[in-house]
Amino acid sequence: MAELKQLNLTISHVDAPVFSGLVISVTVPGSEGEMTLLADHTPLMSALRAGNIIVRKEGGETETFTITSGTLEISHNTVTILL
């Protein structure tokens, strides 16, 4: 089985980091609807609305973060989410 490509994900509050690490995918509540980001995604910036960020790690483990708002940027397999 081929190894899945990963994204470098950082989720931060202004005053403290929330999550940092390599992930297979991240699903976010975008301002225009839910979207899932995978490796090699087209560069994108988006506002985030209230909802859940679902992080999928290698091996199938998931982690969920509940947010009220934020912004997201993805470029060159690096995702940065500011809350």
PELIN-V430054 format. One record per pair of residues at least 24 apart in sequence whose ideal C-beta (glycine too) atoms are under 8 Angstrom apart, sorted by the first residue. I is the first residue (numbers start at 1). J is the second residue. If there is no record, write none. Layout:
i->(I/I)
j->(J/J)
//
This chain:
i->(4/4/5/5/5/5/6/6/6/7/7/7/7/7/7/7/7/8/8/8/9/9/9/10/10/10/10/11/11/11/11/12/12/12/12/13/13/14/14/18/18/19/19/19/21/22/22/23/23/23/23/24/24/24/25/25/26/26/26/26/26/26/27/27/27/27/28/28/28/29/29/30/37/37/39/40/41/41/43/43/43/43/44/44/44/44/45/45/45/46/46/47/47/48/48/53)
j->(39/58/38/39/40/77/39/58/77/37/38/39/41/74/77/78/79/77/78/79/55/79/81/78/79/80/81/53/65/81/83/80/81/82/83/82/83/82/83/65/83/55/63/65/57/57/58/55/56/57/58/56/57/58/55/56/53/54/55/56/79/81/52/53/54/56/53/72/81/53/67/72/74/79/77/77/74/77/73/74/75/76/72/73/74/75/71/72/73/71/72/71/72/72/81/81)
//
